[in-house]
Amino acid sequence: MFAKLFQRTLPLAVVLGLTTSASRSAAATPTNARASDGYQVAVFSGGCFWGVQAVFQHVKGVTNAVSGYAGGDARTAHYDRVSDGDTGHAESVRVTFDPSRISYEQLLQVFFSVAHDPTQLNYQGPDHGSQYRSVVWYVNEQQKATVQRYIAAQTKAKVWSAPIVTQLVALGGFYPAESYHQDYATLHPKDLYIVYNDAPKLAALKRQFPLLYRDTPVLVSGAGKESRMREYAKPSDAELKRKLSAIQYQVTQHDATESPFHNEYWNNHDAGIYVDIVTGEPLFSSLDKYDSGTGWPSFTKPLAPENIVTKTDRQFGMVRTEVRSAHGNSHLGHVFDDGPRPTGQRYCMNSAAMRFIPAIRLQAEGYGEYATLFQQALPHAPAR
């Protein structure tokens, strides 16, 4: 009964069809074991990828763990198709790891001992179908031989009371899953599926492998944040002229002001965040946006105050407080003390200085750390 009661639930955006294949990479992972910077890769399938991903995200030496699909082709590497169980895909996790800190053999130990039950054929816990089968996808002959030895040793020692049914298959391609599946266990710790099916796996990891366990998970969204911080540097003026429209360039680089009521975001009511059009640094949230009646997008406070700087503006015979972005030094607009409570401030911004990222796209575009702000805007759907 519990198996049926605590099956997975999905974000409303999925049910409504608001996500597309554009929310993830469509390119397959190359079938070799070496990633960048001397890291290596391993790919595992062991039921729902939420829990498998969460387990490896808490393992020391793992630098990234991405939920995705393996076993089929790119055309069917979408959750709605994989769920049919006839695509050849299995829900999988691509683990990038530092071999100087953790070995492939240790990853196998975690996979077989904690992440899943290798004796369950075409199911794991409450999830049934070939898409939930147990597979180790090897990317070279060395990995293949290591897995063969490991399974043989487990079988000889009779570690499991039932036969191991884990498949050993050459990796043909790995396709990252949709953004809403990434870091799911961390973002939704109170989801009943996570509580009953995946939280026990993390407890077992900490208990059985205390020297490998890390309290803070290495998240897909966290990796994106590090990458963006390195990219917040302002491009050259020549690059900006190529990248920006005429009004975007004039506003951000020459302190121009766009026309009220005739700009992109003054009447935008969608959930999401606004970032600097020049650097991508986060600036404001739709949760703090309100209709000021001025014809420009207005906010009561910044989303990331560290990305905002202010200065006194004495142009046109007035004394105002100008707002600029911290990293790109883009002119954004002005802030006034006539806003609503509780801040009493009105950040009056130019649409041309910003780019809007919808809430359902935050994970895909590397702003996953802000996704939790919009959970009420994207509630879960009924159990599938």
C-alpha positions in Angstrom: 0.0 0.0 0.0 2.8 2.4 0.9 4.4 1.8 -2.5 1.3 3.1 -4.3 0.8 5.9 -1.8 4.3 7.4 -2.0 4.9 7.2 -5.8 6.6 10.2 -7.4 4.9 13.4 -8.0 5.9 16.0 -10.6 5.9 19.8 -10.9 2.7 21.3 -12.4 4.8 22.6 -15.3 5.4 19.1 -16.5 1.7 18.1 -16.4 0.8 21.3 -18.3 3.4 20.7 -20.9 5.3 23.9 -20.1 8.7 22.3 -20.3 10.4 21.4 -23.5 13.5 19.6 -24.6 15.2 23.0 -24.7 15.3 22.9 -20.9 18.3 20.5 -21.1 21.1 19.6 -23.3 20.2 17.4 -26.2 23.8 16.3 -26.9 25.0 12.8 -25.7 27.9 12.5 -23.4 30.9 11.2 -25.2 31.5 7.5 -24.5 34.9 7.8 -22.8 35.9 7.8 -19.2 37.9 11.0 -19.0 36.2 14.3 -18.3 37.8 17.7 -18.1 40.6 18.5 -15.6 41.6 14.8 -15.3 38.2 13.8 -13.9 36.5 10.6 -14.9 32.9 9.6 -15.5 30.7 6.7 -14.5 27.0 6.1 -15.4 24.6 4.1 -13.3 20.9 3.2 -13.5 19.1 2.1 -10.4 15.5 3.1 -10.3 14.3 6.7 -9.9 17.2 9.0 -10.6 16.2 11.4 -7.9 17.6 9.1 -5.2 20.6 7.8 -7.1 21.6 11.4 -7.9 21.2 12.4 -4.2 23.4 9.6 -3.0 26.3 10.4 -5.3 26.0 14.1 -4.6 26.8 13.3 -1.0 29.9 11.3 -1.8 33.3 12.9 -1.3 35.4 13.0 -4.5 32.3 13.3 -6.7 32.3 16.7 -8.5 29.0 16.4 -10.3 26.0 14.0 -10.6 23.5 14.7 -13.3 20.2 12.9 -13.8 19.4 11.8 -17.3 18.6 8.9 -19.7 20.7 6.2 -21.2 19.9 3.2 -23.4 17.8 4.8 -26.1 18.3 7.6 -28.7 18.0 11.3 -28.5 14.6 11.5 -30.1 13.0 9.7 -27.1 15.2 11.1 -24.3 12.3 13.0 -22.7 10.6 12.1 -19.5 7.1 11.8 -20.9 8.4 9.3 -23.5 10.8 7.4 -21.2 7.9 6.9 -18.7 6.1 4.8 -21.3 8.8 2.1 -20.8 9.3 1.3 -24.4 12.1 3.6 -25.5 15.1 1.5 -24.3 16.1 4.3 -21.9 16.7 3.8 -18.2 16.6 6.7 -15.8 20.3 7.2 -15.1 22.9 9.3 -13.3 26.2 10.5 -14.8 28.8 10.8 -12.1 31.9 12.9 -12.6 34.6 12.1 -10.0 38.2 12.8 -9.1 40.0 9.5 -9.2 42.7 10.9 -6.9 40.0 11.1 -4.2 37.7 8.2 -4.9 38.0 5.1 -7.0 35.6 3.6 -9.5 35.5 0.5 -7.2 34.3 2.7 -4.3 31.6 4.2 -6.5 30.4 0.6 -7.3 30.3 -0.2 -3.6 28.1 2.8 -3.0 25.9 2.0 -6.0 25.3 -1.7 -5.0 25.1 -1.2 -1.3 23.2 2.1 -0.9 21.8 3.6 -4.0 19.6 0.7 -5.1 18.8 -3.0 -4.8 20.6 -4.9 -7.6 18.3 -8.0 -7.2 15.1 -6.2 -8.3 14.4 -6.9 -12.0 12.9 -4.0 -13.9 11.7 -2.1 -10.8 13.0 -0.3 -7.7 10.7 0.1 -4.8 7.4 1.6 -5.9 8.6 2.3 -9.5 8.0 -0.5 -12.1 9.1 -0.8 -15.7 12.2 -1.3 -17.7 13.1 2.4 -17.4 13.8 1.6 -13.7 16.1 -1.4 -14.4 19.5 -1.8 -12.8 22.4 -1.1 -15.1 26.1 -0.2 -15.0 27.0 1.6 -18.2 30.7 1.1 -18.8 32.6 3.6 -20.9 35.8 1.6 -21.5 37.1 -2.0 -21.1 38.7 -1.2 -17.8 35.4 -0.3 -16.2 33.7 -3.3 -17.8 36.3 -5.7 -16.2 36.0 -3.9 -12.9 32.3 -4.4 -12.8 32.5 -8.0 -13.8 34.9 -8.7 -11.0 32.8 -6.9 -8.5 29.6 -8.7 -9.4 31.4 -12.0 -9.4 32.8 -11.4 -5.9 29.4 -10.3 -4.6 27.8 -13.4 -6.0 30.5 -15.7 -4.6 30.2 -14.2 -1.2 26.4 -14.5 -1.3 26.0 -10.9 -0.2 22.5 -10.9 -1.6 19.9 -13.6 -0.9 18.6 -13.3 -4.5 20.6 -13.2 -7.8 22.1 -9.9 -8.9 20.2 -8.8 -12.1 22.2 -5.7 -12.8 23.0 -5.4 -16.5 26.4 -4.4 -17.8 26.1 -2.4 -21.0 28.4 -0.3 -23.1 27.3 3.4 -22.9 26.1 4.6 -26.2 25.0 8.0 -25.1 23.8 9.9 -22.0 21.1 12.6 -22.3 20.7 15.0 -19.3 17.1 15.0 -17.9 14.9 18.1 -17.8 15.9 20.8 -15.4 13.1 20.1 -12.9 14.6 16.6 -12.2 18.0 18.0 -11.2 18.8 18.2 -7.5 15.2 17.1 -6.8 15.9 15.4 -3.4 17.7 18.5 -2.1 15.1 20.9 -3.4 12.1 18.9 -2.2 13.2 17.1 1.0 9.6 17.0 2.4 8.2 15.3 -0.7 6.7 12.1 0.6 8.4 10.1 -2.2 11.8 11.5 -1.0 11.0 11.0 2.6 10.0 7.3 2.2 12.3 6.2 -0.6 15.4 8.4 -0.8 16.1 9.8 2.6 16.8 6.3 4.0 19.4 5.9 1.3 21.3 9.0 2.5 21.1 7.8 6.1 22.5 4.4 4.9 25.3 6.1 3.1 26.3 8.1 6.1 26.1 5.0 8.3 27.9 2.5 6.0 30.4 4.9 4.4 31.2 7.6 7.0 34.6 8.4 5.5 33.0 8.9 2.1 30.0 10.9 3.2 29.8 14.6 2.8 27.1 16.7 4.5 26.8 19.3 1.8 25.8 17.9 -1.5 27.5 18.9 -4.8 24.6 20.2 -6.8 24.0 20.7 -10.5 22.7 24.2 -9.7 25.7 24.9 -7.5 28.1 24.0 -10.3 26.2 26.5 -12.5 26.5 29.2 -9.9 30.3 28.8 -9.8 30.5 29.0 -13.6 28.3 32.2 -13.7 30.5 33.9 -11.1 33.4 33.5 -13.5 31.4 34.9 -16.3 30.2 38.1 -14.6 33.0 40.0 -16.2 31.9 42.7 -18.5 32.5 42.0 -22.3 34.4 44.5 -24.4 32.6 47.4 -26.0 32.9 45.8 -29.4 31.2 42.6 -28.1 28.4 44.6 -26.5 27.6 46.4 -29.7 27.3 43.0 -31.4 25.4 41.4 -28.6 22.9 44.1 -27.6 20.1 45.9 -29.4 20.4 49.6 -30.0 18.2 50.5 -27.0 19.9 47.9 -24.7 23.3 49.4 -25.6 22.2 53.0 -25.1 20.5 52.3 -21.7 23.2 50.1 -20.2 26.3 51.9 -21.6 25.1 55.5 -22.0 22.5 55.9 -19.2 19.6 56.3 -21.6 16.0 55.8 -20.5 13.5 53.8 -22.5 9.9 54.9 -23.1 7.3 54.1 -20.4 4.6 51.6 -21.2 6.4 50.7 -24.4 9.0 48.3 -23.0 9.3 44.6 -22.6 8.7 44.0 -18.9 6.6 46.8 -17.5 3.5 44.6 -17.6 5.1 41.2 -17.2 3.4 39.2 -14.4 5.2 35.8 -15.0 7.1 34.2 -12.2 10.9 34.3 -12.5 14.0 36.5 -12.0 15.5 39.4 -13.9 19.3 39.4 -14.6 21.7 42.0 -16.1 21.4 41.8 -19.9 25.2 42.4 -20.1 26.6 39.9 -17.5 23.7 37.7 -16.4 24.1 38.6 -12.7 20.8 38.2 -10.8 19.1 41.5 -10.0 15.4 41.3 -9.2 12.6 38.8 -8.6 9.0 38.7 -9.8 8.1 38.1 -6.2 9.1 41.7 -5.4 7.7 43.3 -8.6 4.6 45.5 -8.4 2.6 47.9 -10.6 3.8 51.4 -9.8 1.8 53.0 -12.5 4.9 54.5 -14.1 5.1 52.3 -17.1 8.5 50.8 -16.1 9.1 47.5 -14.2 9.3 48.4 -10.5 10.5 46.3 -7.5 10.5 46.8 -3.8 14.0 45.3 -3.3 16.8 43.6 -5.1 17.0 39.8 -5.3 20.8 39.8 -4.8 21.8 43.1 -3.1 25.5 42.2 -3.7 24.9 42.7 -7.4 23.5 46.2 -7.0 25.4 49.5 -6.5 23.9 53.0 -6.2 25.4 56.4 -6.8 24.1 60.0 -6.7 22.8 61.2 -10.1 22.7 65.0 -10.6 21.7 65.1 -14.3 18.9 67.2 -15.6 18.9 69.5 -12.6 17.6 66.7 -10.3 19.2 64.8 -7.4 18.4 61.1 -7.8 19.9 57.7 -6.8 21.1 55.8 -9.8 21.1 52.0 -9.7 23.9 50.1 -11.6 24.9 46.4 -11.7 27.9 45.6 -9.6 29.9 43.4 -12.0 28.8 44.8 -15.4 28.5 48.5 -14.3 25.3 48.6 -16.4 22.9 51.5 -15.9 19.7 49.9 -14.7 17.5 52.8 -13.5 16.9 54.7 -10.3 15.6 53.9 -6.8 13.0 56.2 -5.1 11.6 56.3 -1.5 8.0 56.3 -2.6 7.4 52.5 -2.8 5.0 50.3 -0.8 5.7 48.8 2.5 7.7 47.1 4.0 10.7 48.6 2.2 9.2 51.9 1.1 11.4 51.8 -2.0 10.7 51.7 -5.7 13.4 50.3 -7.9 12.3 51.8 -11.2 14.2 49.8 -13.8 14.7 49.8 -17.6 13.5 46.6 -19.3 16.3 47.0 -21.8 18.9 46.6 -19.1 17.5 43.2 -18.0 16.7 39.7 -19.2 13.8 37.8 -17.7 14.2 34.1 -16.9 11.0 32.2 -16.2 10.8 30.1 -13.0 10.5 26.9 -15.0 13.8 27.7 -16.8 16.0 28.6 -13.7 17.5 25.1 -13.4 18.2 24.8 -17.1 19.9 28.2 -17.3 22.1 27.7 -14.2 20.1 29.7 -11.7 18.9 26.7 -9.7 19.6 28.2 -6.4 16.6 30.5 -6.9 14.2 27.8 -7.9 13.0 27.2 -4.4 11.6 30.7 -4.2 9.0 29.7 -6.7 7.8 26.4 -5.4 4.4 27.8 -4.7 4.2 29.2 -8.2 5.0 25.7 -9.6 3.1 23.3 -7.2 3.3 19.6 -7.5 0.8 17.6 -9.6 -1.1 14.6 -8.3 0.7 11.3 -8.1 1.2 9.8 -11.5 
